[in-house]
Amino acid sequence: MPEGTPNYGIQQSGGTSNVGNQAVGQHARATSHGMHFTVAPATDELLARLMTLLDSHRAELPDEVDDTAEELQDELESPEPDRGVIARTLERLTNMVKPVAPLVETVGELTKAVDSAFGS
């Protein structure tokens, strides 16, 4: 890079950034060999436990928790799940279930299982 040319790099304020591959700068290249997600049996079991716990604690939770849980399930079952959508949905679920300790634990375990499946 020629001297005196500003390098602003990448700037992010808050939030979460999940980047599969990224290249920045002159002549930079990013090559991806594909990132695959395979739902582990533990993920299916945790998702089933989550749904059961949601039913058991419905009165303690906001109404939109069901839609959020369904969105997570749909994304996990899609042929090419989007890691960003899953991460954001799990984050929303975590905030919604805070009043119920068993749900917080289950969503935490599910988050770890999903991160592991994506190779983080």
C-alpha positions, 0 to 999 in steps of 0.5 A: 500500500502506498505510504500516506494511503489511509487504512481504515481496516474493519470497524465494528461496534458492538454485536456479533460478527460471524465471518466464514471468510474475509479478505481486506485490502489491495490484492487480498483474497479469501478462499473458502472450501465450504463450511458445512453444518451437520446437526449432531444427535445432541442438538436434536435432543436439546431442541426437543428438551427446549420445546418440552421446557417451553411448554412447561413454563409457558406462563413465565415466558413472553408470547413470542418465545414460541415463534422464536423457538420455531424459527430456530428449529426451522433454520436448524432443519434447513438444507443449508442453515445460516449460522448468523440466523441461528446465532441471532435466534439463540441470542434472542431465546437466551434473553427471553428465557432468563426467568427460567433457569432450566431453559437458560441451561438448555439454550446454553447447551444448544448454543455450544452444540451448534457452535461445535457443529459449525466448527468453532 
